[in-house]
Amino acid sequence: VIMKGYVCGTCGYISIDGTVPDKCPVCAASKTSFEQKDIIKTAEAEGPKEKHVPVIEVVKKCSLVGEGCTDVHVKIGDTLHPMEAEHYIVFVDFYVDEKFIGRVHLTSDCNPAVSMHIKASSGKLSVIEFCNIHGHWINEAEL
């Protein structure tokens, strides 16, 4: 299955709530930079999903920030995605209830895993990763 989204032509951010923002929350590009596309692959999509679907672990008790923080750990793929100069995960975006909350950039020198400390303690978490060869892949979990 491939989901639609409004994609920023400047940075690749995807609005998944069905609206085009006045400006991109990642790069501040204008509303005119967005185009609707069938772009986000799910676990049901064709392709190398075992190395691309984000694997999400929600940890309710944060040992770093403490009260009011939910840790979210994400690794890319049940079989870890390669991180090589020619094939790697570029970024991982986080959303709560379809609202963008943050992006983590990666390089080929990183492992395909990230963490985010979020304020929300409930809601639907969506995680979208971008592979420079195989595109955008999403997974979701309840907080």
Buried (B, 14 or more C-beta within 10 A) or exposed (E): EBBEBBBBEBBBBBBBBEEBBEEBBBEEBEEEBBEEBEBBBBBEBEBBBEBBBBBBEBEEEBEEEEEEBBBBEBBBBEEBBBBEEEBBBBBBBBBBEBBBBBBBEBEBEEEBBBBBBBEBEEBEBBBBBBBEEBBBBBBBBEB
